[in-house]
Amino acid sequence: MSPAPGPAAGLLDPPRPPAPASASASAPAGGVLSTADLHASLTDPALTSMTLLNEVTGRYPQAVSFAAGRPFEGGYEVAALHRHLETYTRHLAGQGLDPDQVTRALFQYGHTKGIINDLIARHLAVDEQLTVDPASVVVTTGCQEAMVLVLRALRRDPRDVVFAAAPTYVGFTGAARLVEMPVRLVREGPGGLDPDDLEDQIRRARAAGLNPRACYVIPDFANPGGAAMPVADRERLLRIAERENILLLEDNPYSMFHDGVPRRPTLKSLDRGARVVYFGSFAKTAFPGARIGYVIADQPVREGGVLADQLAKLKSMLTLNTSSVAQAAIGGLLLEHGCSMERASAPAAEVYRRNRHALLDGLARRFGDPAHGVRWNTPAGGLFAVVTVPFRADDAALDDSARRFGVLWTPMHHFYAGTGGTEQLRLSFSVLTPAEIDTGLDRLAAFVADRTH
């Protein structure tokens, strides 16, 4: 079953700054600051939700955690890092670099756009059937930096707005808060972001004097809802983007974690009009400790070059360049697997398939009777499932669940930025064993029974 749709779409404006105060009233006493003295985003729920989960997890380390969206850790080996670096070093030497140049490439400041752009282009050709010019790739410090760079580039004045599904990934709404870009919400159904509602929201935004710039979308096994968008809707989104003159910001961290069926084409691979800016990351398919993400921004710029060149200007003032050592580790891993991350991540994908079936079967055994009032979706891939319960599943309920029943989950209201999801919870199954999933669901069933009797 699919999670119940959220409330009507709305506007997520950046928090209003506090009213001006006199110099004497606003000056910190003895160096002590108030959040009122700082950027208004720092008190926004979008920036505090992950901190909350970390705090709750830290307080209850013995609880079974369905909260963390971390990748499977069973394949990590410290020795592999050394091998990846050696593989990439040999690659550089094979490219004609002498020993001093190889050393400099790893130890010195690197190119702002990155040093493994060609390997990322090869990976996209192998795994996504995408032809990408390495010059249109910017390697970033995680996908979060890519989002901030793109939103910063698109945000010209307060009339500019971006769209995203409700619910959506909190990292994107948090990035939008940082650059003061309002987010207008679009309804999400079982097939992901609703193209009909996107068109309606664009019309409403323009009627309100706003300037639609882009729409953020996770077409494959979206975080948090797990929805996968049909190909027909992907093609329709592209037509809408062309007609309405907006960009589509495609985020694709989960498409390789599917149920063994042929993968659907990315929006970027269907794009013929340079309407899609593509976010990629090696956090889930390789390992998040490297903090390597990237953005494909091949949109032509009238004054010359492509959007990636403009993003590089912003990056030069933000992180200067992404760690060359971390890029080398990912580059070596790519080379070792013929630049196929689907091949590299196949063992983890099998774990996720096994765990997903264990979770869905376990939910059916415990809550299959409609009298429980519990419903859930059945994602065909990804790392998450959503459960709808007949009570308020907020932060206080999470703390009670962890403290008295020993099970953690993520309140879905964080993904609606306060506009819905109050009776839904997200379950992540990526780092658990089937036995831990079974134990966790027993505890979750006890928690639900306590709340409903």
For each residue, the residues with C-beta under 8 A, 3 or more apart:
1: 375 376 377 378
2: 189 190 227 377
3: 225 375 376 377 386 387 388 412 424
4: 375 388 423 424
5: 187 188 189
6: 166 167 185 187 188 416 419 420 421
7: 10 166 416 419 420
8: 187
9: 166 184 185 186 187 197 201
10: 7 184 185 419
11: 161 182 183 184 185
12: 173 176 182 183 184 185 417 419
13: 16 182
14: 40 41 44 176 177 180 181 182
15: 40 41 43 44 177
16: 13 40
17: 40
18: 21 36 40
19:
20:
21: 18 25 26
22: 25 26
23: 26 27
24: 27
25: 21 22
26: 21 22 23 36 37
27: 23 24
28: 31 32 33 34 37
29: 32
30:
31: 28
32: 28 29
33: 28 37 38
34: 28 37 38
35: 38 42 43
36: 18 26
37: 26 28 33 34
38: 33 34 35 42
39: 42 178
40: 14 15 16 17 18 43 44
41: 14 15 44 46 47 174 177 178 180
42: 35 38 39 47
43: 15 35 40 48
44: 14 15 40 41 47 48 174 177
45: 48 49 414 417 418
46: 41 49 170 173 174 177 414 417
47: 41 42 44 51 174 177
48: 43 44 45 51 52
49: 45 46 52 53 170 414
50: 53 54 170
51: 47 48 54 55
52: 48 49 55 56 395 414
53: 49 50 56 57 67 68 408 410
54: 50 51 57 58
55: 51 52 58 59
56: 52 53 59 60 67 398 399 402 408
57: 53 54 60 61 63 65 67 68 408
58: 54 55 61
59: 55 56 402 403
60: 56 57 63 402 403 406 408
61: 57 58
62: 406
63: 57 60 402 406 407 408
64: 406 407 408 432 436 439 440 443
65: 57 68 407 408 431 432 440
66: 407 408 409 410 426 427 428 429 432 440 444
67: 53 56 57 408 409 410 426 428
68: 53 57 65 428 430 431
69: 223 383 384 428 430
70: 73 288 430 431
71: 283 284 285 287 288 348 383 430 431
72: 75 348 351 352 430 431
73: 70 76 431
74: 347 348 351
75: 72 347 348
76: 73 80 287
77: 80 81
78: 81 82
79: 82 83
80: 76 77 83 84 333
81: 77 78 84 85 329
82: 78 79 85 86
83: 79 80 86 87 332 336
84: 80 81 87 88 328 329 330 331 332 333 336
85: 81 82 88 89 106 325 328 329 332
86: 82 83 89 90 332
87: 83 84 90 91 331 332 333 335 336
88: 84 85 91 92 116 328 329 331 332 335
89: 85 86 92 93 102 106 328 332
90: 86 87 93 94
91: 87 88 94 95 331 332 335
92: 88 89 95 97 101 102 105
93: 89 90 96 97 99 102
94: 90 91
95: 91 92
96: 93
97: 92 93 101 102 105
98: 101 102
99: 93 102 103
100: 103 104
101: 92 97 98 104 105
102: 89 92 93 97 98 99 105 106
103: 99 100 106 107
104: 100 101 107 108
105: 92 97 101 102 108 110 115 324 328
106: 85 89 102 103 324 325 328
107: 103 104 324
108: 104 105 324
109: 320 321
110: 105 114 115 321 322 324 327
111: 114 115 321
112: 138 312 315 316 320 321
113: 117 135 137 138 139 308 312 315
114: 110 111 117 120 137 138 139 294 321 322 327
115: 105 110 111 139 324 327 328 331
116: 88 119 120 139 327 328 330 331 334
117: 113 114 120 121 134 135 137 139 294
118: 121 122 134
119: 116 122 123 331 334 335 339
120: 114 116 117 123 124 132 134 137 139 280 294 334
121: 117 118 124 125 132 133 134 137
122: 118 119 125 126 334 339
123: 119 120 126 127 334 339 340 341
124: 120 121 127 128 130 132 280 296
125: 121 122 128 129 130 131 132 339
126: 122 123 338 339 340
127: 123 124 256 340 341 342
128: 124 125 266 268 269
129: 125 265 269
130: 124 125 266 268 269 278 296
131: 125
132: 120 121 124 125 136 137 296 298
133: 121 136 137 298
134: 117 118 120 121 137
135: 113 117 306 308
136: 132 133 296 297 298 306 307 308
137: 113 114 117 120 121 132 133 134 294 295 296 308
138: 112 113 114 146 149 294 295 297 308 311 312 315
139: 113 114 115 116 117 120 292 293 294 322 327
140: 143 145 146 149 292 293 294 295 315 319 322
141: 144 145 291 292 293 319 322 323
142: 145 146 281 283 288 291 292 293
143: 140 146 147 171 251 253 279 280 281 283 293 294
144: 141 147 148 171 175 293
145: 140 141 142 148 149 293 315 318 319
146: 138 140 142 143 149 150 279 293 294 295
147: 143 144 150 151 171 172 175 249 279
148: 144 145 151 152 175 178 179 318
149: 138 140 145 146 152 153 295 311 314 315 318
150: 146 147 153 154 214 249 277 279 295 297 311
151: 147 148 154 155 162 175 176 179 181
152: 148 149 155 179 314
153: 149 150 307 310 311 314
154: 150 151 160 162 181 213 214 247
155: 151 152 160 179 180 181 213
156: 160
157: 160 211
158: 180
159: 209 210 211
160: 154 155 156 157 181 182 210 211 213
161: 11 181 182 183 184 205 210 211 212 213
162: 151 154 176 181 182 183 184 212 213 214 215 216 249
163: 183 184 185 186 198 201 202 212 214 215 216 246
164: 168 172 173 183 184 185 186 215 216 217
165: 168 185 186 187 188 192 193 216 217 218 222 225
166: 6 7 9 185 186 187 188 415 416 417 419 420
167: 6 188 224 225 412 415 416 420 421
168: 164 165 172 173 185 188 216 218 222 415
169: 172 173 218 222 223 224 251 415
170: 46 49 50 173 174 414 415 417
171: 143 144 147 174 175
172: 147 164 168 169 175 176 183 216 251
173: 12 46 164 168 169 170 176 177 183 417
174: 41 44 46 47 170 171 177 178
175: 144 147 148 151 171 172 178 179
176: 12 14 151 162 172 173 179 181 182 183
177: 14 15 41 44 46 47 173 174 180
178: 39 41 148 174 175
179: 148 151 152 155 175 176
180: 14 41 155 158 177
181: 14 151 154 155 160 161 162 176 213
182: 11 12 13 14 160 161 162 176 210
183: 11 12 161 162 163 164 172 173 176 417
184: 9 10 11 12 161 162 163 164 201 204 205 210
185: 6 9 10 11 12 163 164 165 166 168 201 416 417 419
186: 9 163 164 165 166 193 194 197 198 201 215
187: 5 6 8 9 165 166 193 194 197
188: 5 6 165 166 167 168 192 193 194 222 225 227
189: 2 5 192 194 227
190: 2 227 377
191: 194 227 228 229 230 233
192: 165 188 189 217 218 219 222 225 227 228 229 233
193: 165 186 187 188 197 198 215 217 229 233 237
194: 186 187 188 189 191 197 198
195: 198 199 233 236 237 240
196: 199 200
197: 9 186 187 193 194 200 201
198: 163 186 193 194 195 201 202 215 237 240
199: 195 196 202 203 240 244
200: 196 197 203 204
201: 9 163 184 185 186 197 198 204 205
202: 163 198 199 205 206 212 240 244 246
203: 199 200 206 207
204: 184 200 201 207 208
205: 161 184 201 202 208 210 211 212
206: 202 203 209 210 211 212
207: 203 204
208: 204 205
209: 159 206
210: 159 160 161 182 184 205 206
211: 157 159 160 161 205 206
212: 161 162 163 202 205 206 215 244 246
213: 154 155 160 161 162 181 246 247
214: 150 154 162 163 246 247 248 249 277
215: 162 163 164 186 193 198 212 237 241 246 247 248 249
216: 162 163 164 165 168 172 249 251
217: 164 165 192 193 229 237 248 249 250 251 267
218: 165 168 169 192 221 222 223 250 251 252 253 254
219: 192 222 228 229 234 250 252 255 264 266 267
220: 228 229 252 254 255 258 263 264 266 381 382
221: 218 226 227 228 254 255 257 258 379 380 381 382 383 384
222: 165 168 169 188 192 218 219 225 226 227 228 254 382
223: 69 169 218 226 253 254 382 383 384
224: 167 169 384 386 410 412 415 426
225: 3 165 167 188 192 222 377 379 384 386
226: 221 222 223 377 379 381 382 384 385 386
227: 2 188 189 190 191 192 221 222 377 379
228: 191 192 219 220 221 222 264 379 380 381
229: 191 192 193 217 219 220 233 234 237 264
230: 191 233 234 264
231: 234 235 264 265
232: 235 236
233: 191 192 193 195 229 230 236 237
234: 219 229 230 231 237 238 264 265 267 270
235: 231 232 238 239 270
236: 195 232 233 239 240
237: 193 195 198 215 217 229 233 234 240 241 248 267
238: 234 235 241 242 248 267 270 271 272 273 275 276
239: 235 236 242 243
240: 195 198 199 202 236 237 243 244 246
241: 215 237 238 244 245 246 247 248 273 275 276
242: 238 239 245 273 275
243: 239 240
244: 199 202 212 240 241
245: 241 242
246: 163 202 212 213 214 215 240 241 275
247: 154 213 214 215 241 275 276 277 299
248: 214 215 217 237 238 241 267 271 275 276 277
249: 147 150 162 214 215 216 217 276 277 279
250: 217 218 219 266 267 268 276 277 278 279
251: 143 169 172 216 217 218 279
252: 218 219 220 255 266 278 279 280
253: 143 218 223 280 281 283 284 285
254: 218 220 221 222 223 257 284 381 382 383
255: 219 220 221 252 258 263 264 266 381
256: 127 263 285 341 342 345 349
257: 221 254 284 345 348 349 352 353 381 382 383
258: 220 221 255 261 263 349 380 381
259: 353 356 380 381
260: 353
261: 258 380
262:
263: 220 255 256 258
264: 219 220 228 229 230 231 234 255
265: 129 231 234 269 270
266: 128 130 219 220 250 252 255 269 270 278
267: 217 219 234 237 238 248 250 270 271 276 278
268: 128 130 250 271 276 278 296
269: 128 129 130 265 266
270: 234 235 238 265 266 267
271: 238 248 267 268 274 275 276
272: 238
273: 238 241 242
274: 271 298 299 300
275: 238 241 242 246 247 248 271
276: 238 241 247 248 249 250 267 268 271
277: 150 214 247 248 249 250 295 296 297 299 307
278: 130 250 252 266 267 268 295 296
279: 143 146 147 150 249 250 251 252 293 294 295
280: 120 124 143 252 253 293 294 295 296
281: 142 143 253 284 285 292 293 294
282: 285 286 287 290 292 293 330 333 341
283: 71 142 143 253 286 287 288 290 291 292 293
284: 71 253 254 257 281 288 345 383
285: 71 253 256 281 282 341 344 345 348
286: 282 283 290 292 330 333 341 344 345
287: 71 76 282 283 290
288: 70 71 142 283 284 291
289:
290: 282 283 286 287 323 326 327 329 330
291: 141 142 283 288 322 323 326
292: 139 140 141 142 281 282 283 286 322 326 327 330
293: 139 140 141 142 143 144 145 146 279 280 281 282 283
294: 114 117 120 137 138 139 140 143 146 279 280 281
295: 137 138 140 146 149 150 277 278 279 280 308 311
296: 124 130 132 136 137 268 277 278 280 308
297: 136 138 150 277 306 307 308 310 311
298: 132 133 136 274 306 307 308
299: 247 274 277 306 307
300: 274 305 306
301: 304 305 306 307 309 310
302:
303:
304: 301
305: 300 301 308 309 310
306: 135 136 297 298 299 300 301 309
307: 136 153 277 297 298 299 301 310 311
308: 113 135 136 137 138 295 296 297 298 305 311 312
309: 301 305 306 312 313
310: 153 297 301 305 307 313 314
311: 138 149 150 153 295 297 307 308 314 315
312: 112 113 138 308 309 315 316
313: 309 310 316 317
314: 149 152 153 310 311 317 318
315: 112 113 138 140 145 149 311 312 318 319 320 321
316: 112 312 313 320
317: 313 314
318: 145 148 149 314 315
319: 140 141 145 315 322
320: 109 112 315 316
321: 109 110 111 112 114 315 324
322: 110 114 139 140 141 291 292 319 326 327
323: 141 290 291 326 327
324: 105 106 107 108 110 115 321 327 328
325: 85 106 328 329
326: 290 291 292 322 323 329 330
327: 110 114 115 116 139 290 292 322 323 324 330 331
328: 84 85 88 89 105 106 115 116 324 325 331 332
329: 81 84 85 88 290 325 326 332 333
330: 84 116 282 286 290 292 326 327 333 334
331: 84 87 88 91 115 116 119 327 328 334 335
332: 83 84 85 86 87 88 89 91 328 329 335 336
333: 80 84 87 282 286 329 330 336 337 344
334: 116 119 120 122 123 330 331 337 339 341 344
335: 87 88 91 119 331 332 338 339
336: 83 84 87 332 333 344
337: 333 334 340 341 343 344
338: 126 335 343
339: 119 122 123 125 126 334 335
340: 123 126 127 337 343 344
341: 123 127 256 282 285 286 334 337 344 345
342: 127 256 345 346 349
343: 337 338 340 346
344: 285 286 333 334 336 337 340 341
345: 256 257 284 285 286 341 342 348 349
346: 342 343 349 350
347: 74 75 350 351
348: 71 72 74 75 257 285 345 351 352
349: 256 257 258 342 345 346 352 353
350: 346 347 353 354
351: 72 74 347 348 354 355 430
352: 72 257 348 349 355 356 381 382 383 429 430
353: 257 259 260 349 350 356 357
354: 350 351 357 358 434
355: 351 352 358 359 429 430 432 433 434 437
356: 259 352 353 359 360 379 381 385 429
357: 353 354 360 361
358: 354 355 361 362 429 434 437 438
359: 355 356 362 363 385 427 429 437 441
360: 356 357 363 364 376 378 385
361: 357 358 364 365
362: 358 359 365 366 437 438 441
363: 359 360 366 367 374 376 385 387 441
364: 360 361 367 368
365: 361 362 368
366: 362 363 372 441 442 444 445
367: 363 364 372 374 376 445 448
368: 364 365
369: 372
370: 373
371:
372: 366 367 369 448 452
373: 370 389 390 452
374: 363 367 387 388 389 390 448
375: 1 3 4 387 388
376: 1 3 360 363 367 385 386 387 388
377: 1 2 3 190 225 226 227 385 386
378: 1 360 385
379: 221 225 226 227 228 356 382 384 385
380: 221 228 258 259 261
381: 220 221 226 228 254 255 257 258 259 352 356
382: 220 221 222 223 226 254 257 352 379
383: 69 71 221 223 254 257 284 352 428 429 430
384: 69 221 223 224 225 226 379 426 427 428 429
385: 226 356 359 360 363 376 377 378 379 426 427 429
386: 3 224 225 226 376 377 412 424 425 426 427
387: 3 363 374 375 376 409 424 425 426 427
388: 3 4 374 375 376 423 424
389: 373 374 393 423 424 425 448 451
390: 373 374 423 452
391: 397 423 451 452
392: 397 422 423
393: 389 397 398 409 411 412 413 422 423 424 425
394: 397 398 411 413 422
395: 52 398 399 411
396: 399 400
397: 391 392 393 394 400 401 411 451
398: 56 393 394 395 401 402 408 409 410 411 425
399: 56 395 396 402 403
400: 396 397 403 404 405 447
401: 397 398 404 405 407 408 409 444 447
402: 56 59 60 63 398 399 405 406 407 408
403: 59 60 399 400
404: 400 401 447 450
405: 400 401 402 443 444 446 447 450
406: 60 62 63 64 402 443
407: 63 64 65 66 401 402 440 443 444 447
408: 53 56 57 60 63 64 65 66 67 398 401 402
409: 66 67 387 393 398 401 425 426 427 444
410: 53 66 67 224 398 414 425 426 427 428
411: 393 394 395 397 398 414 421 424 425 426
412: 3 167 224 386 393 415 416 420 421 422 424 425 426
413: 393 394 416 418 420 421 422 424
414: 45 46 49 52 170 410 411 417 421
415: 166 167 168 169 170 224 412 421 426
416: 6 7 166 167 185 412 413 419 420 421
417: 12 45 46 166 170 173 183 185 414
418: 45 413
419: 6 7 10 12 166 185 416
420: 6 7 166 167 412 413 416
421: 6 167 411 412 413 414 415 416 424
422: 392 393 394 412 413
423: 4 388 389 390 391 392 393
424: 3 4 386 387 388 389 393 411 412 413 421
425: 386 387 389 393 398 409 410 411 412
426: 66 67 224 384 385 386 387 409 410 411 412 415
427: 66 359 384 385 386 387 409 410
428: 66 67 68 69 383 384 410 431
429: 66 352 355 356 358 359 383 384 385 432 437
430: 68 69 70 71 72 351 352 355 383
431: 65 68 70 71 72 73 428
432: 64 65 66 355 429 436 437 440
433: 355 436 437
434: 354 355 358 437 438
435: 438 439
436: 64 432 433 439 440
437: 355 358 359 362 429 432 433 434 440 441
438: 358 362 434 435 441 442
439: 64 435 436 442 443
440: 64 65 66 407 432 436 437 443 444
441: 359 362 363 366 437 438 444 445
442: 366 438 439 445 446
443: 64 405 406 407 439 440 446 447
444: 66 366 401 405 407 409 440 441 447 448
445: 366 367 441 442 448 449
446: 405 442 443 449 450
447: 400 401 404 405 407 443 444 450 451
448: 367 372 374 389 444 445 451 452
449: 445 446 452 453
450: 404 405 446 447 453
451: 389 391 397 447 448
452: 372 373 390 391 448 449
453: 449 450
